[in-house]
Amino acid sequence: MATASPHHYHFNIKMTCTGCSGAVERVLKKTEGLSSYTVDLDGQTADVYTSDVSYDTVLEKIKKTGKEVQGAWVDGEVREV
């Protein structure tokens, strides 16, 4: 069985404090199948790398934190949030 191509998901997320960025980090840490991720409070972004988890799944997990996703890109292409 062929392995899925790796993807880079980039999210602009309204985060105003370390509690906000911590909530996003916690949900990403619990998400199985991610190759890696970074959450940047100053830049108000999260970058996710995976071959196994869909964009929609990651987006919904971030939204469940209550943080506002203001924009997103998948492999450099703008996506709906």
All heavy atoms as a GROMACS GRO file, in nm:
protein
  621
    1MET      N    1   0.085  -0.118   0.000
    1MET     CA    2   0.000   0.000   0.000
    1MET      C    3   0.089   0.124   0.000
    1MET      O    4   0.182   0.134   0.078
    1MET     CB    5  -0.092  -0.002   0.122
    1MET     CG    6  -0.179   0.119   0.134
    1MET     SD    7  -0.278   0.112   0.284
    1MET     CE    8  -0.438   0.126   0.212
    2ALA      N    9   0.060   0.219  -0.085
    2ALA     CA   10   0.140   0.340  -0.097
    2ALA      C   11   0.113   0.434   0.020
    2ALA      O   12   0.001   0.444   0.069
    2ALA     CB   13   0.109   0.412  -0.227
    3THR      N   14   0.217   0.501   0.064
    3THR     CA   15   0.204   0.598   0.171
    3THR      C   16   0.157   0.731   0.113
    3THR      O   17   0.199   0.770   0.004
    3THR     CB   18   0.340   0.618   0.241
    3THR    OG1   19   0.388   0.493   0.286
    3THR    CG2   20   0.328   0.713   0.358
    4ALA      N   21   0.069   0.799   0.184
    4ALA     CA   22   0.019   0.928   0.138
    4ALA      C   23   0.132   1.030   0.134
    4ALA      O   24   0.229   1.020   0.208
    4ALA     CB   25  -0.091   0.977   0.231
    5SER      N   26   0.120   1.126   0.046
    5SER     CA   27   0.219   1.233   0.035
    5SER      C   28   0.216   1.320   0.160
    5SER      O   29   0.110   1.344   0.216
    5SER     CB   30   0.190   1.320  -0.086
    5SER     OG   31   0.196   1.244  -0.203
    6PRO      N   32   0.331   1.369   0.203
    6PRO     CA   33   0.332   1.458   0.320
    6PRO      C   34   0.267   1.592   0.287
    6PRO      O   35   0.275   1.640   0.173
    6PRO     CB   36   0.481   1.475   0.350
    6PRO     CG   37   0.552   1.436   0.227
    6PRO     CD   38   0.463   1.341   0.152
    7HIS      N   39   0.198   1.648   0.384
    7HIS     CA   40   0.130   1.776   0.367
    7HIS      C   41   0.176   1.875   0.473
    7HIS      O   42   0.213   1.837   0.584
    7HIS     CB   43  -0.022   1.761   0.378
    7HIS     CG   44  -0.081   1.680   0.268
    7HIS    ND1   45  -0.093   1.727   0.139
    7HIS    CD2   46  -0.131   1.554   0.268
    7HIS    CE1   47  -0.147   1.634   0.064
    7HIS    NE2   48  -0.171   1.527   0.139
    8HIS      N   49   0.170   2.003   0.437
    8HIS     CA   50   0.198   2.112   0.530
    8HIS      C   51   0.071   2.196   0.541
    8HIS      O   52   0.025   2.252   0.442
    8HIS     CB   53   0.314   2.198   0.478
    8HIS     CG   54   0.336   2.322   0.558
    8HIS    ND1   55   0.390   2.436   0.503
    8HIS    CD2   56   0.314   2.353   0.688
    8HIS    CE1   57   0.399   2.530   0.595
    8HIS    NE2   58   0.352   2.482   0.708
    9TYR      N   59   0.015   2.199   0.662
    9TYR     CA   60  -0.103   2.280   0.690
    9TYR      C   61  -0.057   2.402   0.772
    9TYR      O   62   0.009   2.386   0.875
    9TYR     CB   63  -0.207   2.204   0.771
    9TYR     CG   64  -0.248   2.070   0.715
    9TYR    CD1   65  -0.283   1.966   0.801
    9TYR    CD2   66  -0.254   2.045   0.579
    9TYR    CE1   67  -0.323   1.842   0.752
    9TYR    CE2   68  -0.293   1.922   0.529
    9TYR     CZ   69  -0.328   1.821   0.617
    9TYR     OH   70  -0.365   1.698   0.569
   10HIS      N   71  -0.092   2.521   0.727
   10HIS     CA   72  -0.056   2.644   0.796
   10HIS      C   73  -0.184   2.714   0.838
   10HIS      O   74  -0.273   2.735   0.755
   10HIS     CB   75   0.027   2.735   0.703
   10HIS     CG   76   0.061   2.867   0.764
   10HIS    ND1   77   0.169   2.883   0.846
   10HIS    CD2   78   0.000   2.988   0.756
   10HIS    CE1   79   0.174   3.010   0.886
   10HIS    NE2   80   0.072   3.075   0.832
   11PHE      N   81  -0.195   2.747   0.966
   11PHE     CA   82  -0.315   2.811   1.020
   11PHE      C   83  -0.280   2.945   1.084
   11PHE      O   84  -0.183   2.953   1.159
   11PHE     CB   85  -0.379   2.723   1.128
   11PHE     CG   86  -0.422   2.588   1.079
   11PHE    CD1   87  -0.338   2.479   1.089
   11PHE    CD2   88  -0.548   2.569   1.023
   11PHE    CE1   89  -0.377   2.354   1.043
   11PHE    CE2   90  -0.588   2.445   0.978
   11PHE     CZ   91  -0.503   2.336   0.988
   12ASN      N   92  -0.358   3.048   1.055
   12ASN     CA   93  -0.353   3.175   1.129
   12ASN      C   94  -0.460   3.165   1.235
   12ASN      O   95  -0.579   3.149   1.203
   12ASN     CB   96  -0.380   3.294   1.038
   12ASN     CG   97  -0.264   3.324   0.947
   12ASN    OD1   98  -0.152   3.279   0.969
   12ASN    ND2   99  -0.290   3.401   0.844
   13ILE      N  100  -0.418   3.174   1.362
   13ILE     CA  101  -0.510   3.152   1.474
   13ILE      C  102  -0.503   3.271   1.568
   13ILE      O  103  -0.392   3.313   1.607
   13ILE     CB  104  -0.472   3.024   1.551
   13ILE    CG1  105  -0.464   2.904   1.456
   13ILE    CG2  106  -0.571   2.999   1.665
   13ILE    CD1  107  -0.396   2.784   1.517
   14LYS      N  108  -0.616   3.325   1.608
   14LYS     CA  109  -0.618   3.435   1.703
   14LYS      C  110  -0.582   3.380   1.841
   14LYS      O  111  -0.660   3.310   1.904
   14LYS     CB  112  -0.755   3.502   1.706
   14LYS     CG  113  -0.758   3.625   1.791
   14LYS     CD  114  -0.888   3.700   1.776
   14LYS     CE  115  -0.884   3.826   1.860
   14LYS     NZ  116  -1.009   3.901   1.845
   15MET      N  117  -0.459   3.412   1.885
   15MET     CA  118  -0.409   3.369   2.015
   15MET      C  119  -0.352   3.492   2.085
   15MET      O  120  -0.266   3.560   2.029
   15MET     CB  121  -0.300   3.263   2.000
   15MET     CG  122  -0.345   3.136   1.930
   15MET     SD  123  -0.215   3.011   1.916
   15MET     CE  124  -0.114   3.080   1.784
   16THR      N  125  -0.400   3.520   2.206
   16THR     CA  126  -0.358   3.642   2.275
   16THR      C  127  -0.269   3.616   2.396
   16THR      O  128  -0.215   3.711   2.452
   16THR     CB  129  -0.481   3.722   2.320
   16THR    OG1  130  -0.562   3.639   2.403
   16THR    CG2  131  -0.562   3.769   2.199
   17CYS      N  132  -0.253   3.490   2.436
   17CYS     CA  133  -0.173   3.462   2.555
   17CYS      C  134  -0.116   3.320   2.548
   17CYS      O  135  -0.150   3.242   2.459
   17CYS     CB  136  -0.258   3.477   2.681
   17CYS     SG  137  -0.394   3.356   2.690
   18THR      N  138  -0.031   3.288   2.644
   18THR     CA  139   0.029   3.154   2.645
   18THR      C  140  -0.076   3.046   2.672
   18THR      O  141  -0.058   2.932   2.630
   18THR     CB  142   0.141   3.144   2.751
   18THR    OG1  143   0.088   3.179   2.878
   18THR    CG2  144   0.258   3.235   2.715
   19GLY      N  145  -0.185   3.082   2.737
   19GLY     CA  146  -0.294   2.987   2.757
   19GLY      C  147  -0.357   2.948   2.624
   19GLY      O  148  -0.390   2.831   2.601
   20CYS      N  149  -0.370   3.046   2.536
   20CYS     CA  150  -0.427   3.021   2.403
   20CYS      C  151  -0.336   2.929   2.323
   20CYS      O  152  -0.381   2.828   2.268
   20CYS     CB  153  -0.443   3.152   2.326
   20CYS     SG  154  -0.562   3.269   2.395
   21SER      N  155  -0.210   2.964   2.315
   21SER     CA  156  -0.117   2.882   2.237
   21SER      C  157  -0.100   2.744   2.302
   21SER      O  158  -0.088   2.644   2.233
   21SER     CB  159   0.018   2.950   2.221
   21SER     OG  160   0.078   2.976   2.346
   22GLY      N  161  -0.106   2.740   2.435
   22GLY     CA  162  -0.097   2.612   2.505
   22GLY      C  163  -0.213   2.520   2.471
   22GLY      O  164  -0.196   2.400   2.457
   23ALA      N  165  -0.333   2.577   2.458
   23ALA     CA  166  -0.450   2.496   2.423
   23ALA      C  167  -0.434   2.434   2.285
   23ALA      O  168  -0.465   2.317   2.264
   23ALA     CB  169  -0.576   2.582   2.428
   24VAL      N  170  -0.383   2.513   2.190
   24VAL     CA  171  -0.361   2.462   2.055
   24VAL      C  172  -0.252   2.356   2.056
   24VAL      O  173  -0.267   2.250   1.995
   24VAL     CB  174  -0.326   2.578   1.957
   24VAL    CG1  175  -0.288   2.523   1.820
   24VAL    CG2  176  -0.443   2.676   1.946
   25GLU      N  177  -0.144   2.380   2.130
   25GLU     CA  178  -0.037   2.281   2.140
   25GLU      C  179  -0.087   2.150   2.199
   25GLU      O  180  -0.053   2.042   2.151
   25GLU     CB  181   0.079   2.335   2.224
   25GLU     CG  182   0.162   2.434   2.149
   25GLU     CD  183   0.299   2.453   2.210
   25GLU    OE1  184   0.364   2.352   2.244
   25GLU    OE2  185   0.340   2.569   2.222
   26ARG      N  186  -0.169   2.159   2.304
   26ARG     CA  187  -0.220   2.037   2.368
   26ARG      C  188  -0.304   1.953   2.273
   26ARG      O  189  -0.290   1.831   2.267
   26ARG     CB  190  -0.301   2.071   2.494
   26ARG     CG  191  -0.214   2.105   2.613
   26ARG     CD  192  -0.294   2.118   2.742
   26ARG     NE  193  -0.393   2.227   2.737
   26ARG     CZ  194  -0.364   2.355   2.759
   26ARG    NH1  195  -0.240   2.392   2.784
   26ARG    NH2  196  -0.459   2.446   2.755
   27VAL      N  197  -0.391   2.019   2.195
   27VAL     CA  198  -0.477   1.944   2.104
   27VAL      C  199  -0.394   1.881   1.991
   27VAL      O  200  -0.421   1.768   1.950
   27VAL     CB  201  -0.594   2.030   2.051
   27VAL    CG1  202  -0.551   2.127   1.945
   27VAL    CG2  203  -0.707   1.943   2.000
   28LEU      N  204  -0.292   1.952   1.944
   28LEU     CA  205  -0.207   1.895   1.839
   28LEU      C  206  -0.124   1.780   1.895
   28LEU      O  207  -0.105   1.678   1.827
   28LEU     CB  208  -0.119   2.002   1.778
   28LEU     CG  209  -0.194   2.110   1.698
   28LEU    CD1  210  -0.096   2.218   1.652
   28LEU    CD2  211  -0.268   2.050   1.580
   29LYS      N  212  -0.076   1.793   2.018
   29LYS     CA  213   0.004   1.687   2.080
   29LYS      C  214  -0.077   1.557   2.092
   29LYS      O  215  -0.023   1.448   2.076
   29LYS     CB  216   0.051   1.733   2.218
   29LYS     CG  217   0.139   1.634   2.289
   29LYS     CD  218   0.187   1.688   2.422
   29LYS     CE  219   0.279   1.589   2.489
   29LYS     NZ  220   0.332   1.641   2.616
   30LYS      N  221  -0.206   1.570   2.116
   30LYS     CA  222  -0.293   1.453   2.132
   30LYS      C  223  -0.340   1.394   1.999
   30LYS      O  224  -0.402   1.288   1.997
   30LYS     CB  225  -0.416   1.491   2.215
   30LYS     CG  226  -0.385   1.522   2.359
   30LYS     CD  227  -0.511   1.561   2.432
   30LYS     CE  228  -0.482   1.600   2.575
   30LYS     NZ  229  -0.603   1.645   2.645
   31THR      N  230  -0.312   1.461   1.890
   31THR     CA  231  -0.357   1.416   1.758
   31THR      C  232  -0.258   1.315   1.701
   31THR      O  233  -0.146   1.351   1.667
   31THR     CB  234  -0.374   1.535   1.661
   31THR    OG1  235  -0.463   1.630   1.720
   31THR    CG2  236  -0.429   1.489   1.528
   32GLU      N  237  -0.300   1.191   1.692
   32GLU     CA  238  -0.214   1.086   1.638
   32GLU      C  239  -0.197   1.102   1.488
   32GLU      O  240  -0.290   1.141   1.419
   32GLU     CB  241  -0.272   0.948   1.670
   32GLU     CG  242  -0.268   0.915   1.818
   32GLU     CD  243  -0.313   0.774   1.846
   32GLU    OE1  244  -0.297   0.686   1.759
   32GLU    OE2  245  -0.367   0.752   1.955
   33GLY      N  246  -0.077   1.074   1.440
   33GLY     CA  247  -0.052   1.075   1.296
   33GLY      C  248   0.017   1.200   1.245
   33GLY      O  249   0.047   1.209   1.127
   34LEU      N  250   0.042   1.298   1.334
   34LEU     CA  251   0.114   1.417   1.290
   34LEU      C  252   0.264   1.388   1.291
   34LEU      O  253   0.316   1.329   1.385
   34LEU     CB  254   0.085   1.536   1.381
   34LEU     CG  255  -0.061   1.580   1.394
   34LEU    CD1  256  -0.071   1.704   1.482
   34LEU    CD2  257  -0.123   1.604   1.258
   35SER      N  258   0.334   1.430   1.185
   35SER     CA  259   0.480   1.414   1.181
   35SER      C  260   0.545   1.514   1.275
   35SER      O  261   0.636   1.479   1.351
   35SER     CB  262   0.533   1.436   1.040
   35SER     OG  263   0.473   1.345   0.950
   36SER      N  264   0.499   1.640   1.269
   36SER     CA  265   0.548   1.744   1.358
   36SER      C  266   0.453   1.863   1.351
   36SER      O  267   0.367   1.870   1.263
   36SER     CB  268   0.690   1.787   1.321
   36SER     OG  269   0.691   1.848   1.195
   37TYR      N  270   0.472   1.955   1.445
   37TYR     CA  271   0.392   2.077   1.445
   37TYR      C  272   0.467   2.184   1.524
   37TYR      O  273   0.552   2.153   1.608
   37TYR     CB  274   0.253   2.055   1.507
   37TYR     CG  275   0.258   2.014   1.651
   37TYR    CD1  276   0.262   2.109   1.752
   37TYR    CD2  277   0.262   1.881   1.687
   37TYR    CE1  278   0.271   2.071   1.885
   37TYR    CE2  279   0.270   1.841   1.818
   37TYR     CZ  280   0.273   1.937   1.918
   37TYR     OH  281   0.282   1.900   2.049
   38THR      N  282   0.437   2.310   1.494
   38THR     CA  283   0.487   2.423   1.573
   38THR      C  284   0.372   2.520   1.593
   38THR      O  285   0.287   2.536   1.506
   38THR     CB  286   0.603   2.497   1.502
   38THR    OG1  287   0.559   2.543   1.376
   38THR    CG2  288   0.724   2.407   1.485
   39VAL      N  289   0.370   2.580   1.710
   39VAL     CA  290   0.271   2.683   1.742
   39VAL      C  291   0.350   2.808   1.781
   39VAL      O  292   0.436   2.803   1.867
   39VAL     CB  293   0.179   2.638   1.857
   39VAL    CG1  294   0.081   2.749   1.894
   39VAL    CG2  295   0.104   2.510   1.820
   40ASP      N  296   0.321   2.919   1.714
   40ASP     CA  297   0.393   3.044   1.736
   40ASP      C  298   0.296   3.150   1.787
   40ASP      O  299   0.215   3.203   1.709
   40ASP     CB  300   0.458   3.088   1.604
   40ASP     CG  301   0.531   3.221   1.615
   40ASP    OD1  302   0.552   3.271   1.728
   40ASP    OD2  303   0.567   3.276   1.509
   41LEU      N  304   0.303   3.179   1.917
   41LEU     CA  305   0.213   3.278   1.977
   41LEU      C  306   0.237   3.416   1.917
   41LEU      O  307   0.142   3.486   1.882
   41LEU     CB  308   0.233   3.282   2.129
   41LEU     CG  309   0.156   3.391   2.205
   41LEU    CD1  310   0.006   3.380   2.182
   41LEU    CD2  311   0.190   3.384   2.352
   42ASP      N  312   0.362   3.458   1.903
   42ASP     CA  313   0.392   3.592   1.850
   42ASP      C  314   0.339   3.608   1.707
   42ASP      O  315   0.284   3.713   1.673
   42ASP     CB  316   0.542   3.619   1.854
   42ASP     CG  317   0.594   3.632   1.996
   42ASP    OD1  318   0.517   3.671   2.085
   42ASP    OD2  319   0.713   3.601   2.018
   43GLY      N  320   0.358   3.508   1.625
   43GLY     CA  321   0.310   3.514   1.487
   43GLY      C  322   0.166   3.474   1.471
   43GLY      O  323   0.107   3.487   1.364
   44GLN      N  324   0.107   3.420   1.580
   44GLN     CA  325  -0.031   3.371   1.582
   44GLN      C  326  -0.055   3.268   1.472
   44GLN      O  327  -0.153   3.275   1.397
   44GLN     CB  328  -0.130   3.487   1.574
   44GLN     CG  329  -0.123   3.577   1.696
   44GLN     CD  330  -0.240   3.671   1.709
   44GLN    OE1  331  -0.354   3.635   1.682
   44GLN    NE2  332  -0.213   3.792   1.753
   45THR      N  333   0.037   3.172   1.463
   45THR     CA  334   0.027   3.068   1.361
   45THR      C  335   0.053   2.930   1.420
   45THR      O  336   0.113   2.916   1.526
   45THR     CB  337   0.130   3.091   1.248
   45THR    OG1  338   0.262   3.084   1.302
   45THR    CG2  339   0.108   3.223   1.177
   46ALA      N  340   0.007   2.830   1.346
   46ALA     CA  341   0.042   2.690   1.374
   46ALA      C  342   0.074   2.626   1.240
   46ALA      O  343   0.003   2.648   1.141
   46ALA     CB  344  -0.074   2.618   1.442
   47ASP      N  345   0.182   2.550   1.237
   47ASP     CA  346   0.221   2.476   1.119
   47ASP      C  347   0.219   2.328   1.154
   47ASP      O  348   0.276   2.288   1.256
   47ASP     CB  349   0.361   2.517   1.072
   47ASP     CG  350   0.360   2.655   1.012
   47ASP    OD1  351   0.314   2.667   0.897
   47ASP    OD2  352   0.402   2.751   1.079
   48VAL      N  353   0.151   2.250   1.072
   48VAL     CA  354   0.134   2.108   1.098
   48VAL      C  355   0.184   2.030   0.976
   48VAL      O  356   0.152   2.065   0.862
   48VAL     CB  357  -0.016   2.075   1.124
   48VAL    CG1  358  -0.036   1.926   1.143
   48VAL    CG2  359  -0.068   2.154   1.243
   49TYR      N  360   0.260   1.924   1.002
   49TYR     CA  361   0.314   1.839   0.897
   49TYR      C  362   0.264   1.697   0.921
   49TYR      O  363   0.280   1.642   1.030
   49TYR     CB  364   0.467   1.842   0.898
   49TYR     CG  365   0.520   1.983   0.878
   49TYR    CD1  366   0.540   2.068   0.985
   49TYR    CD2  367   0.547   2.029   0.750
   49TYR    CE1  368   0.586   2.198   0.966
   49TYR    CE2  369   0.593   2.159   0.730
   49TYR     CZ  370   0.613   2.242   0.838
   49TYR     OH  371   0.658   2.370   0.818
   50THR      N  372   0.202   1.638   0.817
   50THR     CA  373   0.147   1.503   0.831
   50THR      C  374   0.126   1.438   0.695
   50THR      O  375   0.106   1.507   0.595
   50THR     CB  376   0.013   1.507   0.907
   50THR    OG1  377  -0.035   1.374   0.922
   50THR    CG2  378  -0.091   1.590   0.835
   51SER      N  379   0.129   1.307   0.695
   51SER     CA  380   0.091   1.230   0.577
   51SER      C  381  -0.039   1.155   0.603
   51SER      O  382  -0.098   1.100   0.510
   51SER     CB  383   0.201   1.128   0.543
   51SER     OG  384   0.319   1.194   0.508
   52ASP      N  385  -0.081   1.152   0.730
   52ASP     CA  386  -0.189   1.064   0.770
   52ASP      C  387  -0.318   1.133   0.813
   52ASP      O  388  -0.423   1.069   0.817
   52ASP     CB  389  -0.143   0.974   0.886
   52ASP     CG  390  -0.022   0.891   0.850
   52ASP    OD1  391  -0.014   0.847   0.733
   52ASP    OD2  392   0.065   0.872   0.936
   53VAL      N  393  -0.313   1.260   0.848
   53VAL     CA  394  -0.429   1.328   0.906
   53VAL      C  395  -0.479   1.434   0.807
   53VAL      O  396  -0.400   1.513   0.756
   53VAL     CB  397  -0.393   1.392   1.042
   53VAL    CG1  398  -0.517   1.454   1.105
   53VAL    CG2  399  -0.332   1.289   1.136
   54SER      N  400  -0.610   1.436   0.784
   54SER     CA  401  -0.667   1.530   0.687
   54SER      C  402  -0.667   1.673   0.740
   54SER      O  403  -0.670   1.696   0.862
   54SER     CB  404  -0.809   1.489   0.651
   54SER     OG  405  -0.898   1.519   0.757
   55TYR      N  406  -0.668   1.767   0.648
   55TYR     CA  407  -0.679   1.909   0.683
   55TYR      C  408  -0.803   1.933   0.768
   55TYR      O  409  -0.798   2.001   0.871
   55TYR     CB  410  -0.684   1.993   0.554
   55TYR     CG  411  -0.734   2.133   0.577
   55TYR    CD1  412  -0.651   2.230   0.631
   55TYR    CD2  413  -0.866   2.167   0.546
   55TYR    CE1  414  -0.698   2.359   0.653
   55TYR    CE2  415  -0.912   2.295   0.568
   55TYR     CZ  416  -0.828   2.391   0.621
   55TYR     OH  417  -0.876   2.516   0.644
   56ASP      N  418  -0.917   1.879   0.725
   56ASP     CA  419  -1.043   1.901   0.797
   56ASP      C  420  -1.036   1.852   0.941
   56ASP      O  421  -1.089   1.916   1.032
   56ASP     CB  422  -1.159   1.834   0.724
   56ASP     CG  423  -1.191   1.904   0.591
   56ASP    OD1  424  -1.174   2.027   0.583
   56ASP    OD2  425  -1.231   1.834   0.496
   57THR      N  426  -0.970   1.739   0.963
   57THR     CA  427  -0.956   1.685   1.099
   57THR      C  428  -0.875   1.779   1.186
   57THR      O  429  -0.914   1.810   1.300
   57THR     CB  430  -0.890   1.546   1.094
   57THR    OG1  431  -0.975   1.457   1.022
   57THR    CG2  432  -0.866   1.491   1.234
   58VAL      N  433  -0.762   1.827   1.135
   58VAL     CA  434  -0.677   1.918   1.212
   58VAL      C  435  -0.751   2.050   1.238
   58VAL      O  436  -0.751   2.101   1.351
   58VAL     CB  437  -0.542   1.943   1.142
   58VAL    CG1  438  -0.459   2.045   1.219
   58VAL    CG2  439  -0.465   1.813   1.126
   59LEU      N  440  -0.818   2.103   1.137
   59LEU     CA  441  -0.894   2.227   1.153
   59LEU      C  442  -0.999   2.214   1.262
   59LEU      O  443  -1.011   2.300   1.349
   59LEU     CB  444  -0.960   2.265   1.020
   59LEU     CG  445  -1.050   2.389   1.023
   59LEU    CD1  446  -0.972   2.514   1.058
   59LEU    CD2  447  -1.121   2.404   0.888
   60GLU      N  448  -1.075   2.107   1.260
   60GLU     CA  449  -1.180   2.087   1.361
   60GLU      C  450  -1.122   2.074   1.501
   60GLU      O  451  -1.179   2.126   1.597
   60GLU     CB  452  -1.267   1.966   1.326
   60GLU     CG  453  -1.358   1.990   1.208
   60GLU     CD  454  -1.443   2.116   1.222
   60GLU    OE1  455  -1.507   2.136   1.327
   60GLU    OE2  456  -1.444   2.196   1.127
   61LYS      N  457  -1.010   2.007   1.515
   61LYS     CA  458  -0.946   1.993   1.647
   61LYS      C  459  -0.901   2.130   1.699
   61LYS      O  460  -0.919   2.159   1.817
   61LYS     CB  461  -0.830   1.895   1.641
   61LYS     CG  462  -0.878   1.751   1.627
   61LYS     CD  463  -0.764   1.654   1.634
   61LYS     CE  464  -0.813   1.511   1.622
   61LYS     NZ  465  -0.880   1.463   1.742
   62ILE      N  466  -0.844   2.213   1.612
   62ILE     CA  467  -0.804   2.346   1.654
   62ILE      C  468  -0.926   2.430   1.691
   62ILE      O  469  -0.928   2.498   1.794
   62ILE     CB  470  -0.719   2.416   1.545
   62ILE    CG1  471  -0.584   2.344   1.530
   62ILE    CG2  472  -0.698   2.563   1.580
   62ILE    CD1  473  -0.501   2.392   1.413
   63LYS      N  474  -1.031   2.422   1.611
   63LYS     CA  475  -1.154   2.499   1.639
   63LYS      C  476  -1.216   2.458   1.772
   63LYS      O  477  -1.275   2.542   1.842
   63LYS     CB  478  -1.255   2.482   1.526
   63LYS     CG  479  -1.223   2.563   1.402
   63LYS     CD  480  -1.332   2.544   1.297
   63LYS     CE  481  -1.318   2.640   1.183
   63LYS     NZ  482  -1.428   2.625   1.085
   64LYS      N  483  -1.204   2.331   1.810
   64LYS     CA  484  -1.262   2.284   1.936
   64LYS      C  485  -1.197   2.348   2.058
   64LYS      O  486  -1.252   2.345   2.167
   64LYS     CB  487  -1.255   2.131   1.946
   64LYS     CG  488  -1.359   2.063   1.862
   64LYS     CD  489  -1.356   1.913   1.881
   64LYS     CE  490  -1.464   1.848   1.796
   64LYS     NZ  491  -1.463   1.702   1.810
   65THR      N  492  -1.078   2.409   2.041
   65THR     CA  493  -1.014   2.480   2.152
   65THR      C  494  -1.085   2.611   2.181
   65THR      O  495  -1.059   2.674   2.283
   65THR     CB  496  -0.866   2.511   2.122
   65THR    OG1  497  -0.858   2.606   2.015
   65THR    CG2  498  -0.788   2.386   2.089
   66GLY      N  499  -1.171   2.656   2.088
   66GLY     CA  500  -1.239   2.783   2.104
   66GLY      C  501  -1.164   2.900   2.041
   66GLY      O  502  -1.210   3.013   2.044
   67LYS      N  503  -1.048   2.872   1.985
   67LYS     CA  504  -0.968   2.976   1.920
   67LYS      C  505  -1.020   2.999   1.778
   67LYS      O  506  -1.061   2.907   1.711
   67LYS     CB  507  -0.820   2.940   1.916
   67LYS     CG  508  -0.760   2.904   2.049
   67LYS     CD  509  -0.780   3.014   2.151
   67LYS     CE  510  -0.767   2.962   2.291
   67LYS     NZ  511  -0.864   3.016   2.383
   68GLU      N  512  -1.014   3.125   1.734
   68GLU     CA  513  -1.064   3.160   1.601
   68GLU      C  514  -0.955   3.137   1.496
   68GLU      O  515  -0.848   3.197   1.502
   68GLU     CB  516  -1.105   3.307   1.599
   68GLU     CG  517  -1.156   3.353   1.464
   68GLU     CD  518  -1.184   3.502   1.460
   68GLU    OE1  519  -1.176   3.570   1.565
   68GLU    OE2  520  -1.213   3.552   1.350
   69VAL      N  521  -0.984   3.048   1.402
   69VAL     CA  522  -0.893   3.026   1.289
   69VAL      C  523  -0.928   3.130   1.184
   69VAL      O  524  -1.039   3.133   1.132
   69VAL     CB  525  -0.906   2.883   1.233
   69VAL    CG1  526  -0.813   2.864   1.114
   69VAL    CG2  527  -0.876   2.780   1.342
   70GLN      N  528  -0.833   3.220   1.155
   70GLN     CA  529  -0.859   3.333   1.067
   70GLN      C  530  -0.817   3.310   0.923
   70GLN      O  531  -0.853   3.386   0.835
   70GLN     CB  532  -0.791   3.457   1.124
   70GLN     CG  533  -0.843   3.493   1.260
   70GLN     CD  534  -0.770   3.610   1.322
   70GLN    OE1  535  -0.649   3.621   1.313
   70GLN    NE2  536  -0.845   3.697   1.388
   71GLY      N  537  -0.741   3.205   0.898
   71GLY     CA  538  -0.697   3.174   0.763
   71GLY      C  539  -0.621   3.043   0.765
   71GLY      O  540  -0.572   3.000   0.870
   72ALA      N  541  -0.613   2.978   0.649
   72ALA     CA  542  -0.542   2.850   0.642
   72ALA      C  543  -0.492   2.824   0.502
   72ALA      O  544  -0.551   2.870   0.404
   72ALA     CB  545  -0.633   2.737   0.687
   73TRP      N  546  -0.384   2.751   0.494
   73TRP     CA  547  -0.322   2.711   0.368
   73TRP      C  548  -0.287   2.564   0.378
   73TRP      O  549  -0.243   2.515   0.480
   73TRP     CB  550  -0.194   2.790   0.342
   73TRP     CG  551  -0.218   2.934   0.313
   73TRP    CD1  552  -0.220   2.993   0.191
   73TRP    CD2  553  -0.245   3.038   0.406
   73TRP    NE1  554  -0.246   3.128   0.202
   73TRP    CE2  555  -0.262   3.158   0.335
   73TRP    CE3  556  -0.257   3.043   0.545
   73TRP    CZ2  557  -0.290   3.280   0.396
   73TRP    CZ3  558  -0.285   3.164   0.606
   73TRP    CH2  559  -0.301   3.281   0.531
   74VAL      N  560  -0.306   2.493   0.268
   74VAL     CA  561  -0.264   2.354   0.257
   74VAL      C  562  -0.164   2.347   0.142
   74VAL      O  563  -0.197   2.379   0.028
   74VAL     CB  564  -0.383   2.260   0.230
   74VAL    CG1  565  -0.334   2.118   0.204
   74VAL    CG2  566  -0.482   2.264   0.346
   75ASP      N  567  -0.043   2.309   0.175
   75ASP     CA  568   0.064   2.299   0.075
   75ASP      C  569   0.072   2.429  -0.007
   75ASP      O  570   0.090   2.427  -0.128
   75ASP     CB  571   0.044   2.179  -0.014
   75ASP     CG  572   0.043   2.049   0.065
   75ASP    OD1  573   0.115   2.039   0.167
   75ASP    OD2  574  -0.030   1.956   0.026
   76GLY      N  575   0.056   2.544   0.060
   76GLY     CA  576   0.070   2.674  -0.005
   76GLY      C  577  -0.056   2.728  -0.071
   76GLY      O  578  -0.056   2.840  -0.121
   77GLU      N  579  -0.164   2.652  -0.072
   77GLU     CA  580  -0.289   2.697  -0.134
   77GLU      C  581  -0.391   2.736  -0.026
   77GLU      O  582  -0.411   2.661   0.068
   77GLU     CB  583  -0.348   2.589  -0.224
   77GLU     CG  584  -0.258   2.557  -0.344
   77GLU     CD  585  -0.322   2.456  -0.438
   77GLU    OE1  586  -0.445   2.437  -0.432
   77GLU    OE2  587  -0.246   2.397  -0.516
   78VAL      N  588  -0.457   2.850  -0.046
   78VAL     CA  589  -0.556   2.898   0.049
   78VAL      C  590  -0.672   2.800   0.059
   78VAL      O  591  -0.719   2.747  -0.042
   78VAL     CB  592  -0.608   3.039   0.008
   78VAL    CG1  593  -0.718   3.085   0.101
   78VAL    CG2  594  -0.494   3.139   0.004
   79ARG      N  595  -0.717   2.776   0.183
   79ARG     CA  596  -0.832   2.686   0.207
   79ARG      C  597  -0.937   2.757   0.290
   79ARG      O  598  -0.909   2.850   0.364
   79ARG     CB  599  -0.785   2.561   0.284
   79ARG     CG  600  -0.698   2.469   0.203
   79ARG     CD  601  -0.772   2.398   0.090
   79ARG     NE  602  -0.876   2.309   0.134
   79ARG     CZ  603  -0.859   2.179   0.154
   79ARG    NH1  604  -0.742   2.122   0.134
   79ARG    NH2  605  -0.960   2.105   0.193
   80GLU      N  606  -1.058   2.708   0.279
   80GLU     CA  607  -1.170   2.759   0.360
   80GLU      C  608  -1.149   2.721   0.506
   80GLU      O  609  -1.101   2.613   0.536
   80GLU     CB  610  -1.302   2.699   0.313
   80GLU     CG  611  -1.349   2.750   0.179
   80GLU     CD  612  -1.399   2.892   0.186
   80GLU    OE1  613  -1.462   2.930   0.285
   80GLU    OE2  614  -1.373   2.966   0.089
   81VAL      N  615  -1.190   2.812   0.596
   81VAL     CA  616  -1.189   2.781   0.738
   81VAL      C  617  -1.328   2.788   0.786
   81VAL      O  618  -1.392   2.785   0.859
   81VAL     CB  619  -1.096   2.874   0.818
   81VAL    CG1  620  -0.953   2.849   0.779
   81VAL    CG2  621  -1.133   3.018   0.803
   0.00000   0.00000   0.00000
